Amino acid sequence: MDPRHPPRGPLAGEPLPIHGGAPGDAGCNGCADCCHLLEISVTAEEAARLSALYAALPAPPGPLELDPDPARPGWMSMRGPCPFLRQGTGRCGVYDDRPSMCRIFTCAFLLERRRRL
């Protein structure tokens, strides 16, 4: 190791970069990383509600992709990025009616996945 160029980044003990926000003990700080997951699980009832909300959008920014989960009857997979993420604001367009997985999601999961990559 060259002492003139010490190592940098998370492996050198620096904090992990966080896209758009900084979650703390209080929880989400609005970074919207969770809205970019490859997929989230939603119940069939939530999928029906999301489909109705999607149909009411004047100009959807992307497709709503819902597929049955063959391993878990009554559940579906919604592929990301989430079409309800409002362009420009980076905020959820269905926040008050968001799926249960969005309600319980914790950034700790995403940060741990990043550490393993």
matplotlib code that plots the C-alpha trace (Angstrom):
import matplotlib.pyplot as plt

x = [0.0, 1.3, 1.1, 0.6, -2.7, -4.4, -7.4, -10.8, -14.4, -16.5, -13.8, -11.5, -14.2, -15.8, -19.6, -21.5, -22.9, -26.7, -28.6, -30.5, -31.0, -29.5, -31.6, -31.2, -32.6, -36.0, -36.2, -36.5, -35.3, -36.9, -34.1, -36.5, -33.9, -36.7, -38.7, -35.9, -35.8, -36.0, -39.2, -41.4, -44.0, -47.6, -50.7, -53.3, -55.6, -52.8, -52.1, -55.8, -55.8, -52.5, -53.9, -56.9, -54.6, -52.4, -55.3, -56.3, -52.9, -53.1, -49.6, -47.9, -44.1, -43.6, -45.4, -47.0, -45.7, -47.4, -46.8, -48.2, -45.7, -46.0, -44.3, -46.8, -50.4, -52.2, -49.0, -47.7, -44.3, -44.3, -41.2, -39.4, -38.7, -42.1, -44.3, -45.8, -42.6, -43.3, -40.8, -39.2, -40.2, -38.8, -41.8, -44.3, -47.5, -49.6, -47.9, -51.1, -52.1, -48.7, -48.3, -47.5, -44.0, -43.3, -44.6, -42.3, -39.3, -36.1, -33.1, -30.9, -31.9, -30.7, -27.5, -26.7, -27.2, -24.9, -22.2, -22.4, -22.0]
y = [0.0, 3.4, 5.7, 8.7, 7.1, 5.5, 3.3, 5.0, 3.9, 1.6, -1.1, 1.6, 2.4, 5.4, 5.4, 3.7, 6.1, 6.4, 7.4, 10.6, 10.3, 9.4, 7.0, 7.2, 5.9, 7.5, 5.5, 6.5, 9.9, 9.9, 8.4, 6.2, 3.4, 0.9, 2.1, 0.8, -2.7, -5.4, -6.7, -6.6, -9.0, -7.8, -9.6, -10.3, -7.7, -5.1, -6.0, -5.4, -2.0, -1.0, -2.0, 0.3, 3.2, 2.6, 2.7, 6.1, 7.7, 10.3, 9.5, 6.5, 6.8, 3.1, -0.2, -1.9, -5.4, -7.9, -11.6, -14.4, -15.9, -19.7, -20.5, -18.5, -18.6, -15.3, -13.3, -11.5, -10.0, -6.4, -5.6, -2.4, 0.3, 1.2, 3.1, 5.1, 6.9, 10.5, 11.8, 15.1, 14.8, 11.4, 10.7, 7.9, 8.7, 6.1, 6.6, 6.4, 3.3, 1.7, -2.1, -3.7, -4.6, -0.9, -0.1, -2.5, -2.2, -1.1, 0.4, -1.9, -4.7, -2.7, -1.6, -5.1, -6.3, -3.6, -4.7, -8.3, -7.2]
z = [0.0, -0.9, 2.1, -0.1, -1.3, 1.6, 0.8, 0.6, 0.7, 2.8, 3.1, 4.6, 7.2, 5.4, 5.5, 2.7, 0.0, 0.1, -3.0, -2.2, 1.5, 4.9, 6.9, 10.6, 13.8, 13.0, 9.7, 6.1, 5.1, 1.7, -0.5, -2.5, -2.9, -2.0, -5.0, -7.3, -6.0, -8.7, -7.2, -4.1, -2.9, -2.8, -1.8, -4.5, -2.8, -2.9, -6.5, -7.4, -5.6, -7.3, -10.7, -10.1, -8.9, -11.9, -14.3, -12.9, -13.5, -16.3, -17.6, -16.1, -16.1, -16.7, -16.8, -13.7, -13.9, -11.6, -11.8, -9.7, -7.2, -7.9, -4.6, -2.5, -3.4, -2.9, -3.5, -6.5, -7.5, -8.6, -10.7, -10.2, -10.5, -9.1, -11.5, -8.6, -7.9, -9.0, -11.5, -10.5, -6.8, -6.0, -3.7, -3.6, -5.5, -3.5, -0.1, 1.9, 0.1, -0.4, -0.1, 3.2, 2.1, 1.4, 4.9, 6.7, 4.4, 6.2, 4.6, 6.7, 4.3, 1.3, 3.0, 4.1, 0.5, -0.8, 1.7, 0.4, -3.3]

ax = plt.figure().add_subplot(projection="3d")
ax.plot(x, y, z, "-o")
ax.set_aspect("equal")
plt.show()
